Amino acid sequence: MSTSYETIRYETTPDRVVTITLDRPQALNAFDRTMCEEVRSAWQRIKDDASVNAVVLRAAGDRAFCAG
């Protein structure tokens, strides 16, 4: 499944670990409506994929994990 996101990065490793990266460092990774919808979509994608072994949630930038 190829899904393009604006505010998050979704990456899968060969050992079936998914990494979701909040990717709005200019806004301290604060959630907006788009990010909420994209994170919800990513979690549904994970839920629908029985081959996923683990999920890592991280954030881009170095000033804040998430402000909001």
Contacts in CASP RR format, 6 or more apart in sequence:
PFRMAT RR
TARGET T0000
AUTHOR 0000-0000-0000
METHOD contacts of the structure
MODEL  1
MSTSYETIRYETTPDRVVTITLDRPQALNAFDRTMCEEVRSAWQRIKDDA
SVNAVVLRAAGDRAFCAG
1 45 0 8 1.000
3 10 0 8 1.000
3 41 0 8 1.000
3 45 0 8 1.000
5 23 0 8 1.000
5 38 0 8 1.000
5 41 0 8 1.000
5 42 0 8 1.000
6 34 0 8 1.000
6 38 0 8 1.000
7 22 0 8 1.000
7 23 0 8 1.000
7 24 0 8 1.000
7 32 0 8 1.000
7 34 0 8 1.000
7 35 0 8 1.000
7 38 0 8 1.000
8 20 0 8 1.000
8 21 0 8 1.000
8 22 0 8 1.000
8 23 0 8 1.000
8 35 0 8 1.000
8 38 0 8 1.000
8 39 0 8 1.000
8 42 0 8 1.000
9 19 0 8 1.000
9 20 0 8 1.000
9 21 0 8 1.000
9 23 0 8 1.000
9 60 0 8 1.000
10 18 0 8 1.000
10 19 0 8 1.000
10 20 0 8 1.000
10 42 0 8 1.000
10 45 0 8 1.000
11 18 0 8 1.000
11 19 0 8 1.000
11 21 0 8 1.000
12 18 0 8 1.000
12 19 0 8 1.000
12 52 0 8 1.000
13 19 0 8 1.000
15 53 0 8 1.000
16 51 0 8 1.000
16 52 0 8 1.000
16 53 0 8 1.000
16 54 0 8 1.000
17 52 0 8 1.000
17 53 0 8 1.000
17 54 0 8 1.000
17 55 0 8 1.000
17 56 0 8 1.000
18 42 0 8 1.000
18 46 0 8 1.000
18 52 0 8 1.000
18 54 0 8 1.000
18 55 0 8 1.000
18 56 0 8 1.000
19 55 0 8 1.000
19 56 0 8 1.000
19 57 0 8 1.000
19 58 0 8 1.000
20 39 0 8 1.000
20 42 0 8 1.000
20 55 0 8 1.000
20 56 0 8 1.000
20 57 0 8 1.000
20 58 0 8 1.000
21 58 0 8 1.000
21 59 0 8 1.000
21 60 0 8 1.000
22 29 0 8 1.000
22 35 0 8 1.000
22 57 0 8 1.000
22 58 0 8 1.000
22 59 0 8 1.000
22 60 0 8 1.000
22 65 0 8 1.000
22 66 0 8 1.000
23 29 0 8 1.000
23 59 0 8 1.000
23 60 0 8 1.000
24 30 0 8 1.000
24 32 0 8 1.000
24 35 0 8 1.000
24 60 0 8 1.000
25 59 0 8 1.000
25 60 0 8 1.000
25 61 0 8 1.000
25 62 0 8 1.000
25 63 0 8 1.000
27 67 0 8 1.000
28 63 0 8 1.000
28 64 0 8 1.000
28 66 0 8 1.000
28 67 0 8 1.000
28 68 0 8 1.000
29 59 0 8 1.000
29 60 0 8 1.000
29 61 0 8 1.000
29 64 0 8 1.000
29 65 0 8 1.000
29 66 0 8 1.000
29 67 0 8 1.000
30 66 0 8 1.000
30 67 0 8 1.000
30 68 0 8 1.000
31 39 0 8 1.000
31 66 0 8 1.000
31 68 0 8 1.000
46 52 0 8 1.000
46 55 0 8 1.000
59 65 0 8 1.000
59 66 0 8 1.000
END
